[in-house]
Amino acid sequence: MKNKVNMHAFESKYRLKGYKHIAGLDEVGRGPWAGPLVVAAVILPNDYRNEKIIDSKQLSEKKRNELYVEITKVAVAYSIVFITPDEVDTLNPKQASIVGMKKTIDELKIRPDVCLIDAEKLNVSYETQSIIKGDEKSISIAAASILAKVQRDRYMESMDKRWPHFHFAKHKGYGTLEHLKALRKYGPIKSLHRFSYKPVKKVFEATSIRKV
């Protein structure tokens, strides 16, 4: 049986150094054809333990929503930043993530002593550690992934009410066959689709349908 990951290992390492405010950062939404890229930062209490907080991708929607309430209630500080589809197109997904992460740090009401970041490296004045698959190894990063995922999903569900023919509540803007069929039939939405992404760009250039 695979050994269970210690989700507090990185936090414990820094607490032994005397660090108090340890922020976890993660983003959701690099891949979708539509919708924002959402970044979150979370500082949890030093003595906080919750084995239910794991990578958001491994959780059901119901469990993510329950943990969202828990995390926002107990967190010492947290921030959530939306990067628009237009910004993603202008910057590219990687740079958009970096910009979003810097903003989330700046918007925290408490200055972190160190930032644990899922995979990405930031050139900032804060001490940071980039952790590959950090949302599977750090409770702070996992908590950030949950906040970002829930916020993005809720936003796409609200867009489903505005453009029900795209069924955003089902695929959340990701590249499904259903999404592609809607793109070909209705054309991309100016304020929501990412026109630098090949499937969207190809459909837009191949049709006479103007951006909504």
Salt bridges, closest charged atoms under 4 A:
GLU27 OE2 - ARG30 NE 3.20
GLU51 OE1 - LYS4 NZ 3.24
ASP55 OD2 - LYS57 NZ 3.20
GLU66 OE1 - LYS63 NZ 3.17
GLU87 OE2 - LYS103 NZ 3.97
GLU120 OE1 - ARG30 NH2 2.46
GLU120 OE2 - LYS94 NZ 2.52
ASP135 OD2 - LYS57 NZ 3.05
ASP153 OD2 - ARG64 NH2 3.55
ASP153 OD1 - LYS149 NZ 3.27
GLU157 OE2 - LYS172 NZ 3.88
GLU178 OE2 - HIS167 NE2 3.85
GLU178 OE1 - LYS170 NZ 3.44
